[in-house]
Amino acid sequence: MADMSINREDSPKGGRYTVRINGEEAEMTYSRAGSTRIIIDHTGVPDSMRGLGVGKQLVEAAVNDARAEGFKIIPLCPFAKATLEKHAEWQDVVQ
């Protein structure tokens, strides 16, 4: 797995998690559903990053933030939903 630095851009309405590798960017976007929930609505990973675990790392960053900040995740994005379902240890933050 590549060494990745995940960045988070956050606003009152939503935000995104991003990773840049070799000038290309992967992202996972979310919108806020009140003060205690986020809705992950899209994950996009360029073909050049496939197989590196980038998408999973983006979802895991949201899980870690949910635990630290006390919010729940509603995964509407099919990739995020499938990734969260594969990890029983993350279910505490899924709504």
Secondary structure by P-SEA (a helix, b strand, c coil): ccbbbbbbbbccccccccccccccccbbbbbbccccbbbbccccccccccccaaaaaaaaaaaaaaaaabbbbbcccaaaaaaaaaccccccccc
